[in-house]
């Protein structure tokens, strides 16, 4: 086992010293051992395969319960077997290849992209992909740079699980995206040692903000990350959960992963994506993890081995039935049109939410820039004296309306889960609830702004 660990680590140290330097203690220790899954795969074509504890008919075919098999009756025999038997630890090979073609199709057929990205490893959803990266490169005290406000699960994945330090700076300044956000986070922290590796999380379209970068901002962010890479290794985790859900012609749906490849030895992007939002398969829990190295290269092979080792140690193997379900879509000749139909539905809701928020009194609620994804974020002015959680509770208890509170002063509205014709009413209720709370605060403290005219009632 130690010989295997040494060989895998040596491949990383020789092929990408900056990456090897950034490994956590667990990242250095973990590999996929030559245990039962590996030995079973090696014996797969043998006449008698007595390796794995998986119920078959003795000829490699599954023995599903008839009541379950009926749900998969439209599948070929091969796909039925795939759905009911264990998946390979790194995922079904056909799915990995087809997902890579789906990724490349979104950026064109440039050979530089094809040569510079690995075959994706299948995971149990995007959170699982992020957890694998956190295990490999996080760890006690590791700096994780993230624009704020940010998705709360980053705290759990990186901070709670691995002891990493989340360091943030504002995503927006003066109503425009802060392209130097990662550099600002480092400057504000002031605790990093020279040449100490850092992680940067780039979530586009963003959650909770629903924002994607303009072409000019993409260049600025890239240049900022290159300046960091001149000083230290920087691993950029491109969280592409909402890939493709872009609603303005001037905004590219292209992942920043592709823009960051092969720019600097210290700049290492990783792509996290999956079927959850891209294919509206929320219950399927099929995610992917792609590395910035050529398929079958020593570094890509080493990273895939470590990722598979973590999959084996946590969930055993990714869910096979969901992978088979996704394969049906990727094989379909109409998948592009089907995905576009979902985007157009969300585009309609985006336009309606955009129009509704534009009518809100800015002294009550200040919508942040949004142009993509599933959300809009709005800021409650500090001078109102009303907290985001206070507003959320008030809307639940008195307005029959649910939104998400983010920090002290932000609320997130998910237009993806609200009928388009209801979005105006939802925004009206948010504004009315905020007006009611602000009026109550003014009555108890006359120094607070008087918004009695905005304190409407819930219809």
C-alpha positions in Angstrom: 0.0 0.0 0.0 2.8 2.4 0.9 4.5 1.7 -2.4 1.3 2.7 -4.2 1.0 5.9 -2.2 4.6 6.7 -3.0 4.2 6.1 -6.7 1.0 8.2 -6.9 2.6 11.1 -5.0 5.8 10.9 -7.0 3.7 11.3 -10.2 2.3 14.5 -8.8 5.6 15.8 -7.5 7.3 15.2 -10.9 4.5 16.3 -13.1 3.2 19.3 -11.1 5.2 20.4 -8.1 2.8 23.2 -7.3 -0.1 20.8 -7.0 1.9 18.4 -4.9 2.8 21.2 -2.5 -0.9 22.0 -2.1 -1.9 18.5 -1.0 -3.4 18.2 2.5 -2.2 15.5 4.8 -5.2 13.3 3.8 -4.5 14.2 0.2 -1.0 12.8 0.4 -2.2 9.6 2.2 -5.2 8.7 0.1 -5.1 6.4 -3.0 -7.5 3.8 -4.4 -6.1 0.6 -2.9 -6.0 -2.6 -5.0 -8.9 -3.9 -3.1 -12.1 -5.7 -4.1 -13.4 -3.2 -6.7 -10.0 -3.2 -8.5 -9.6 -7.0 -8.3 -13.2 -7.5 -9.5 -12.6 -5.2 -12.5 -9.5 -7.2 -13.4 -11.5 -10.4 -13.3 -14.5 -9.0 -15.2 -13.9 -11.1 -18.3 -12.9 -14.3 -16.6 -15.2 -17.3 -17.1 -15.7 -17.6 -13.4 -15.6 -14.3 -11.4 -15.8 -15.0 -7.7 -14.5 -11.7 -6.6 -17.2 -9.2 -5.7 -20.2 -9.6 -3.3 -22.8 -8.7 -6.0 -25.8 -10.8 -6.7 -25.9 -12.0 -10.3 -27.3 -14.9 -12.3 -23.7 -16.4 -12.5 -23.1 -14.9 -15.9 -22.7 -11.3 -14.9 -26.4 -10.2 -15.1 -28.3 -8.5 -12.3 -31.1 -10.2 -10.4 -33.4 -7.2 -9.7 -36.7 -7.5 -7.8 -39.4 -7.7 -10.5 -41.2 -4.7 -8.9 -38.1 -2.6 -9.4 -37.2 -4.0 -12.7 -40.5 -2.9 -14.1 -39.5 0.8 -13.6 -36.5 0.2 -15.9 -38.4 -2.0 -18.4 -37.8 0.5 -21.3 -34.0 0.1 -21.0 -31.8 -2.3 -22.9 -30.6 -5.4 -21.1 -27.1 -3.9 -20.8 -28.4 -0.7 -19.3 -30.7 -2.6 -16.9 -27.6 -4.5 -15.7 -25.7 -1.2 -15.3 -28.5 0.3 -13.3 -28.8 -2.6 -10.8 -25.1 -3.6 -10.4 -22.3 -1.6 -8.8 -20.8 1.2 -10.8 -17.1 1.4 -11.2 -15.6 3.6 -8.5 -14.8 6.4 -10.9 -18.1 6.1 -12.7 -19.5 4.3 -15.8 -16.8 4.7 -18.5 -19.4 5.6 -21.2 -20.9 8.3 -19.1 -17.5 9.8 -18.3 -16.7 10.0 -22.0 -20.1 11.4 -23.0 -20.0 14.0 -20.2 -16.6 15.1 -21.5 -18.0 15.5 -25.0 -20.9 17.5 -23.5 -18.4 19.8 -21.7 -16.3 20.3 -24.8 -19.4 21.0 -26.9 -20.1 24.0 -24.7 -16.7 25.6 -25.6 -16.2 24.4 -29.1 -13.9 21.7 -30.4 -10.6 23.4 -29.8 -7.8 20.9 -29.5 -6.2 22.9 -26.6 -9.2 22.3 -24.5 -9.4 18.6 -25.5 -5.8 18.1 -24.7 -5.8 19.9 -21.4 -8.7 18.4 -19.4 -9.0 15.0 -17.9 -11.8 12.5 -18.2 -14.3 13.5 -15.5 -14.6 11.4 -12.4 -18.2 10.7 -11.4 -19.3 11.8 -7.9 -22.4 11.8 -5.8 -23.4 15.3 -6.8 -21.6 18.7 -6.8 -21.3 18.9 -3.1 -19.5 15.6 -3.1 -17.1 16.9 -5.8 -16.3 19.9 -3.7 -15.8 17.6 -0.7 -13.3 15.6 -2.6 -11.4 18.7 -3.5 -11.6 19.9 0.1 -10.2 16.6 1.4 -7.4 16.6 -1.2 -6.3 20.3 -0.8 -8.1 21.7 2.3 -7.0 21.0 5.8 -6.4 22.9 9.0 -5.6 26.5 8.3 -5.7 26.3 4.5 -6.8 29.7 3.1 -10.0 29.4 0.9 -10.7 32.7 -0.9 -14.4 33.2 -1.8 -16.4 36.3 -2.8 -19.1 37.3 -0.4 -22.0 36.7 0.0 -21.4 33.1 -0.8 -23.2 29.7 -0.6 -23.3 28.6 3.0 -22.3 25.0 2.3 -18.8 26.2 1.5 -18.4 26.7 5.2 -19.4 23.1 5.9 -17.4 21.6 3.1 -14.1 23.4 3.7 -14.3 24.9 7.2 -16.2 22.4 9.3 -15.0 19.3 7.6 -11.3 20.1 7.0 -10.6 23.1 9.3 -9.8 25.4 6.4 -10.1 29.2 6.8 -12.6 30.9 4.6 -11.5 34.4 3.7 -13.8 36.7 1.8 -14.1 40.1 0.3 -17.2 41.8 -1.3 -18.2 40.4 -4.6 -19.6 43.8 -5.6 -18.3 47.3 -5.0 -20.2 50.4 -6.1 -22.7 48.2 -7.9 -20.1 46.5 -10.2 -18.3 43.2 -9.8 -15.1 43.4 -7.8 -12.6 41.8 -10.2 -9.8 41.9 -7.6 -11.9 40.1 -5.0 -9.3 37.3 -4.4 -6.4 39.7 -4.1 -8.4 41.8 -1.7 -9.2 38.8 0.4 -5.5 37.9 0.7 -4.6 41.5 1.6 -7.3 41.7 4.3 -6.2 38.4 5.8 -2.5 39.3 6.1 -1.7 35.9 7.7 -0.4 34.0 4.7 3.2 32.9 4.6 5.2 33.6 1.4 4.5 31.0 -1.2 1.7 29.4 0.9 -0.8 27.7 -1.4 -4.4 29.1 -1.5 -7.7 27.9 -2.9 -10.0 30.3 -4.8 -13.7 29.4 -5.3 -15.1 30.8 -8.6 -18.9 30.0 -8.7 -20.4 31.2 -11.9 -23.4 31.7 -12.4 -23.2 32.4 -8.7 -25.3 31.3 -5.7 -26.7 33.3 -4.0 -26.1 36.2 -6.5 -27.3 34.8 -9.8 -24.4 36.6 -11.5 -22.0 35.7 -14.4 -19.0 37.8 -15.5 -18.9 40.1 -18.6 -16.1 39.5 -21.1 -14.2 42.4 -19.6 -14.6 41.1 -16.1 -13.5 37.6 -17.1 -10.2 39.1 -18.4 -9.8 41.2 -15.2 -10.4 38.1 -12.9 -8.0 36.1 -15.0 -5.3 38.7 -14.7 -5.9 39.0 -10.9 -5.5 35.3 -10.5 -2.3 35.4 -12.5 -0.9 38.0 -10.2 -1.6 35.7 -7.2 0.0 32.8 -9.1 3.2 34.9 -9.4 3.4 34.7 -5.7 2.1 31.3 -4.7 0.2 28.2 -5.9 -3.5 29.0 -6.4 -6.0 26.2 -7.0 -9.2 27.6 -8.6 -12.3 25.5 -8.0 -14.7 26.4 -10.7 -18.1 25.6 -9.2 -20.2 25.4 -12.4 -23.3 24.1 -10.8 -25.5 26.4 -12.9 -23.6 26.1 -16.1 -25.5 27.2 -19.2 -28.2 29.1 -17.3 -27.2 32.6 -18.7 -29.9 35.0 -19.8 -28.1 38.0 -21.4 -26.6 37.9 -24.8 -23.5 39.9 -23.6 -22.7 37.3 -21.0 -20.8 34.2 -22.0 -22.0 30.8 -20.7 -18.5 29.4 -21.0 -16.9 28.1 -17.8 -13.9 30.1 -16.5 -12.2 26.7 -16.2 -11.4 26.8 -19.9 -10.0 30.4 -19.7 -7.6 29.5 -16.9 -6.0 26.4 -18.4 -2.3 26.4 -19.2 -1.6 30.0 -18.1 0.8 29.6 -15.3 2.5 26.6 -13.5 1.0 27.9 -10.2 -2.5 28.5 -11.6 -4.5 25.2 -11.4 -8.2 25.3 -12.3 -10.6 22.4 -11.4 -14.0 22.0 -12.9 -17.0 20.9 -10.7 -20.2 20.4 -12.6 -23.0 17.9 -13.0 -26.5 16.9 -14.0 -28.4 18.5 -11.1 -29.1 21.9 -12.7 -27.7 21.4 -16.2 -30.1 18.5 -16.8 -32.7 19.3 -14.1 -31.9 16.0 -12.4 -32.0 17.2 -8.8 -32.7 13.9 -7.2 -30.2 12.0 -9.3 -27.1 13.2 -7.4 -24.7 12.8 -10.4 -21.7 15.2 -10.3 -18.4 15.3 -12.0 -14.8 16.4 -11.2 -12.5 17.4 -14.0 -8.7 18.1 -13.6 -6.6 20.4 -15.7 -4.4 17.7 -17.2 -4.5 15.6 -20.3 -6.4 12.4 -20.3 -4.3 9.4 -19.2 -1.3 11.7 -18.3 0.6 10.7 -15.2 -0.8 13.7 -13.2 -4.4 13.1 -14.3 -4.1 9.4 -13.5 -2.7 10.1 -10.1 -5.5 12.7 -9.3 -8.2 10.3 -10.5 -6.7 7.6 -8.3 -6.8 9.8 -5.3 -10.4 11.0 -6.1 -11.5 7.4 -6.5 -9.9 6.5 -3.2 -12.0 9.2 -1.5 -15.2 8.0 -3.3 -14.4 4.4 -2.2 -13.9 5.6 1.4 -17.1 7.5 1.6 -19.9 6.4 -0.7 -18.3 3.2 -2.0 -19.2 4.0 -5.6 -21.5 6.6 -7.4 -25.1 5.7 -7.8 -25.4 3.5 -11.0 -29.2 4.0 -11.7 -28.8 7.8 -11.9 -25.8 7.4 -14.2 -27.8 5.2 -16.5 -30.7 7.8 -16.5 -28.3 10.5 -17.5 -26.8 8.4 -20.2 -30.3 8.2 -21.9 -30.2 12.0 -22.2 -26.6 12.2 -23.4 -27.3 9.6 -26.1 -30.4 11.4 -27.2 -30.3 13.4 -30.4 -32.6 16.0 -28.9 -30.8 16.7 -25.6 -29.5 20.2 -26.7 -33.1 21.3 -27.5 -34.4 19.8 -24.2 -31.9 21.6 -22.1 -32.6 24.8 -24.0 -36.3 24.5 -23.3 -35.5 24.5 -19.6 -33.3 27.6 -20.0 -36.0 29.5 -21.9 -38.5 28.7 -19.1 -36.1 30.2 -16.6 -35.3 33.1 -18.9 -39.0 34.0 -18.8 -39.0 33.9 -15.0 -35.8 35.9 -14.9 -37.3 38.7 -16.9 -40.4 38.8 -14.7 -38.4 38.9 -11.5 -36.1 41.5 -13.0 -39.1 43.7 -13.8 -40.7 43.2 -10.4 -37.5 44.1 -8.5 -37.0 47.2 -10.7 -40.2 48.6 -9.2 -39.2 48.2 -5.6 -38.4 51.3 -3.6 -34.6 51.3 -3.3 -34.8 52.8 0.2 -36.4 49.5 1.2 -34.6 46.9 -0.9 -31.6 47.1 -3.2 -31.4 44.4 -5.8 -27.8 43.3 -6.6 -26.8 42.8 -10.3 -28.0 39.5 -11.6 -28.0 38.0 -15.1 -28.0 34.2 -14.9 -28.5 31.1 -12.7 -31.5 30.6 -10.5 -31.4 33.5 -8.0 -31.5 37.2 -7.3 -30.0 38.7 -4.3 -31.3 41.9 -2.6 -29.7 44.0 0.1 -31.6 45.4 3.0 -30.2 48.9 3.7 -28.4 49.0 7.0 -30.1 52.2 8.1 -33.5 50.5 8.2 -32.5 48.5 11.3 -34.1 45.3 9.9 -32.2 42.0 9.7 -32.5 39.5 6.9 -33.5 36.7 9.2 -36.0 39.0 10.9 -37.6 39.6 7.5 -37.5 35.9 6.6 -39.3 34.9 9.8 -41.9 37.7 9.3 -42.7 36.6 5.8 -43.0 33.0 6.9 -45.3 33.8 9.8 -47.4 36.6 8.3 -46.9 36.6 4.6 -47.1 33.0 3.6 -43.9 33.5 1.7 -40.5 31.9 1.8 -37.1 33.4 0.9 -33.6 32.7 2.2 -31.7 35.0 4.5 -28.0 35.4 3.7 -25.9 37.0 6.5 -27.4 40.1 8.2 -28.6 42.1 5.3 -29.3 40.0 2.2 -32.3 37.9 1.0 -32.2 35.5 -1.9 -35.2 34.9 -4.2 -35.1 31.6 -6.2 -37.1 32.4 -9.3 -36.4 28.8 -10.5 -38.9 27.4 -8.0 -41.7 30.0 -8.4 -44.2 30.2 -11.3 -43.4 33.2 -13.4 -46.8 34.8 -13.0 -46.4 34.7 -9.2 -43.1 36.5 -9.0 -44.5 40.0 -8.9 -46.7 39.0 -6.0 -43.7 37.4 -4.2 -41.7 40.6 -4.6 -44.6 42.7 -3.4 -44.9 40.6 -0.3 -41.2 40.9 0.4 -41.4 44.7 0.1 -44.6 44.9 2.2 -43.1 42.8 4.9 -40.0 44.9 5.0 -42.1 48.1 5.1 -44.1 46.7 8.0 -40.9 45.8 10.0 -39.3 49.2 9.2 -42.5 51.1 10.3 -42.5 49.2 13.6 -38.8 50.0 14.1 -39.5 53.7 13.3 -42.4 53.8 15.8 -40.2 52.4 18.5 -37.2 54.5 17.5 -38.0 57.8 15.7 -34.5 58.0 14.4 -35.1 55.2 12.0 -36.3 56.1 8.5 -40.1 56.7 8.1 -41.4 54.3 5.4 -45.0 54.4 6.4 -46.0 54.9 2.8 -44.3 51.6 1.9 -45.7 49.6 4.7 -48.4 47.8 2.7 -50.4 44.7 3.6 -50.1 41.2 2.4 -52.7 40.5 -0.2 
